[in-house]
Amino acid sequence: MVSTRLQIIEDAMRRFSDLPPEVFFKEDLLRLGLSLALPGAPQEAYQKKSYFIFSFDRTPIDQMGAQENLRAPEEIALVGGEYDLRRTIVSVRLNPASPYRLLFDSDRDGYVLHLEDKTICDVQFPPEPEHYRRKLSNGKPVSEIAPTIEWGYLIYLTVFRQCQYFGSDQECRFCDINGNFRQQREAGLPYTTVKSIEEIMEALDIIAAGGGPSKAYTLTGGSVTSTLRGKSEADFYVEYAEAIEGRFPNRWIGKAVVQALPREELLKFRDAGIRIYHPNYEVWDEKLFAALCPGKQQYIGRTEWIDRILAARDVFGASCVIPNFVAGIEMSRPYGFQSVDEAVRSTGEGLEFFMSQGVTPRFTTWCPEPLSDLGSQEPAPLDYHLRLLQVYRDTMAKYRLAPPPGYGPSGAGHAVFSVSSFMDALPETVGSAAS
């Protein structure tokens, strides 16, 4: 007899009883996506999915017969239900074939999360930010230029919508930044290739004047392998940081997601006011790094990438150097490990290496995006993600590390980071100055 999805979840809850119940549904939703059954928009305004950098969907938008991409909320919050879930914020990844469905329950006069034939919990939608109703002087929606995620905590500034790692011999095999750019443009949606500094500043003026909940911003975009508008990667992105911090000094925690750069280029970011540096490492294993990140291997290389991560500690401080791992690509086919044990052991080695030296990585839960090279396969098993959360939590405790700054509070019921449960699985730290 084939187990139902709910039986799989409940069995996992028994086997991983040291993890909070919220992470089981959150990780499974991030893996499998969500089927949207909105008969119409809720009466109250809510924040819609912005496609702020990647699609984070299991289905291309041209295969969404009900145009779910235009109605989906950016995130949802899971609340209550039989499992008494504390508020758990989850990024919406659309998949019409998912066993998880978002339905309107007339008896509750609200939306609920359904798994197969059972209601799991109530669902809350993120309120629409005030600036989402505004346009810039050039007519572009402010929500396109400066969307927010993490329930309003983070302003996400993707100032370059494409990546110069291009083609199968350079693009990271799990990444759909270029494919998503193409699908958005082909669908006729507003999707600015390079956002000007003037657009960013006008959008931030509007956000700042509205006094919303945002505490941090991420400055990012695709990698620059040669030049972009006559500038190197560092010089291109630093100009935005200088403009933002010059007008809004210490208004937000400034975070930059760029490649692993030499120390002299990182000093430019620090001097501009950037506080947190994300040189995303993606996957620990040496062979997998070369196979899954061919452009990064070709232009910088794994050894140099690691060396530059460690060197960045002297620029930003170890706790503010936070490389991202794409959790799950360790088991992608045909490159990855065959077993959960091998995959967890490998990434655990990476966590041990970095955390022993004060660097605290983070995760994004891998969702196979169909416009990426690995998009036609199934995600890593749920057990992999649950075991990785345990290893992450325990390695953090081993080295007495605090939750990474710039991600808001940690702990189930408090965390706002929506594309992984690593903050939900850590002990509660609410109201930290580093948040």
VENZI-V251494 format. One record per backbone hydrogen bond with DSSP energy under -1.0 kcal/mol. CO is the residue of the C=O (numbers start at 0). NH is the residue of the N-H. If there is no record, write none. Layout:
CO&NH ; CO&NH
This chain:
3&7 ; 4&8 ; 5&9 ; 6&10 ; 7&11 ; 8&12 ; 9&13 ; 10&14 ; 11&15 ; 15&18 ; 19&22 ; 21&25 ; 22&26 ; 23&27 ; 24&28 ; 25&29 ; 26&30 ; 27&31 ; 28&32 ; 33&94 ; 34&101 ; 46&73 ; 59&62 ; 60&63 ; 62&64 ; 63&66 ; 66&69 ; 67&70 ; 67&71 ; 71&48 ; 73&91 ; 75&89 ; 76&123 ; 77&87 ; 78&121 ; 79&84 ; 80&83 ; 84&79 ; 87&77 ; 89&75 ; 92&33 ; 93&57 ; 94&97 ; 98&115 ; 99&34 ; 100&113 ; 101&36 ; 102&111 ; 104&108 ; 104&109 ; 109&104 ; 110&122 ; 111&102 ; 112&119 ; 113&100 ; 114&117 ; 117&114 ; 120&112 ; 121&78 ; 123&76 ; 125&46 ; 128&131 ; 129&132 ; 130&133 ; 133&141 ; 135&138 ; 139&135 ; 140&143 ; 140&144 ; 141&145 ; 146&155 ; 148&153 ; 149&152 ; 152&214 ; 152&215 ; 153&148 ; 154&217 ; 156&158 ; 156&219 ; 158&194 ; 159&221 ; 163&165 ; 166&169 ; 166&170 ; 169&294 ; 171&174 ; 172&373 ; 175&179 ; 176&180 ; 177&181 ; 178&182 ; 179&183 ; 180&184 ; 181&185 ; 182&186 ; 183&188 ; 184&187 ; 192&160 ; 195&199 ; 196&200 ; 197&201 ; 198&202 ; 199&203 ; 200&204 ; 201&205 ; 202&206 ; 203&207 ; 204&208 ; 205&209 ; 214&252 ; 215&154 ; 216&254 ; 217&156 ; 218&256 ; 219&158 ; 222&163 ; 227&230 ; 230&227 ; 231&235 ; 232&236 ; 233&237 ; 234&238 ; 236&240 ; 237&241 ; 238&242 ; 239&243 ; 240&244 ; 241&245 ; 242&246 ; 243&247 ; 247&250 ; 252&216 ; 253&274 ; 253&275 ; 254&218 ; 255&277 ; 261&264 ; 261&265 ; 262&266 ; 265&269 ; 266&270 ; 267&271 ; 268&273 ; 269&272 ; 275&255 ; 276&321 ; 277&279 ; 280&282 ; 281&325 ; 284&288 ; 285&289 ; 286&290 ; 287&291 ; 288&292 ; 291&172 ; 292&296 ; 293&297 ; 294&298 ; 295&299 ; 295&300 ; 300&304 ; 301&305 ; 302&306 ; 303&307 ; 304&308 ; 305&309 ; 306&310 ; 307&311 ; 309&312 ; 310&313 ; 311&314 ; 311&315 ; 312&316 ; 316&319 ; 317&320 ; 319&276 ; 322&361 ; 323&281 ; 324&326 ; 324&363 ; 325&328 ; 326&365 ; 327&330 ; 328&331 ; 329&336 ; 331&335 ; 338&342 ; 339&343 ; 340&344 ; 341&345 ; 342&346 ; 343&347 ; 344&348 ; 345&349 ; 346&350 ; 347&351 ; 348&352 ; 349&353 ; 350&354 ; 351&355 ; 353&356 ; 353&358 ; 354&357 ; 361&324 ; 363&326 ; 368&371 ; 371&374 ; 373&376 ; 380&384 ; 381&385 ; 382&386 ; 383&387 ; 384&388 ; 385&389 ; 386&390 ; 387&391 ; 388&392 ; 389&393 ; 390&394 ; 391&395 ; 392&396 ; 393&397 ; 394&398 ; 395&400 ; 396&399 ; 409&428 ; 410&413 ; 410&414 ; 417&90 ; 418&364 ; 420&424 ; 422&410 ; 428&409 ; 431&434 ; 433&405
